[in-house]
């Protein structure tokens, strides 16, 4: 079968489509015929070598954190999934995989997949696996967004950002999106009441906000200062400076900067699917690339400046 593997740390050109043996599911595992996967920040960091403390430096390394497809085999003792079922899911983000989601087939634990939401194509589903789960954890669990609160989404045009805008609006938040001004129509359609151009809007000129959700990972303290008394902030951008800012912010009590890592299981994926069914989460796909051209999908992701996710079809 075909699988994309990282052959060395570096730019997208280190990605290679290789021929590998089709895996077989073991105890508690399922084999999924992958139809689509998306490019996530995790994938770019893994490929660049920024996560070598987790991945190690022995190649090849599989890539593709998420996937959408069809169950083609189940291992012993698996009773929750059936052959022929359309599913979405993720590989474990902290484990090294020689084959991951960017492949014709992938083996994962049965508790890391869930039924694909009805009405979505595999491309649309792949765009929402990690983005939807991350948005839900951020708003429901990390900052506990309440109806009527003012929320700033920083990096609102990205794959996670668009999911945050849509879900924050559905939860009753008054959403301000910080992105490029040319994305105002799309973000407004997702529920943003205000769209501010990040290139011309200084942090001290906006707010205050009850909640700030950051997907960028820079200038965190400047945005934390825009919180109301008792306001909450969370980030998924975990660069070195961001980690330092998070640690230093603990003295600010409820106004500290929170951080988390999305690691979806079946329960969380089912919660995301429920939100898709109600329209609270909507897929936003920017580009679709064939597996053989996954390097171009990574380049588009790193170039930025667009709305939504880069998806790779298999």
Secondary structure, DSSP 8 states (H G I E B T S, - for coil): -EEEEE-SSSSGGGEEEEE-------TTEEEEEEEEEE--HHHHHHHHTTTHHHH-S-S-EE--SEEEEEEEEE-TT--S--TT-EEEEE--TTS--SS-SSBSEEEEEGGGEEE--TT--HHHHHHHHHHHHHHHIIIIIIS---TT-EEEEETTTSHHHHHHHHHHHHTT-EEEEEE-GGGHHHHHHHT-SEEEETTT--GGGS--EEEEEESS-SSHHHHHTTEEEEEEEEE----HHHHHHHHHGGGGGGGSEEE------HHHHHHHHHHHHHTSS---EEEEEEGGGHHHHHHHHHH--SSSEEEEE-
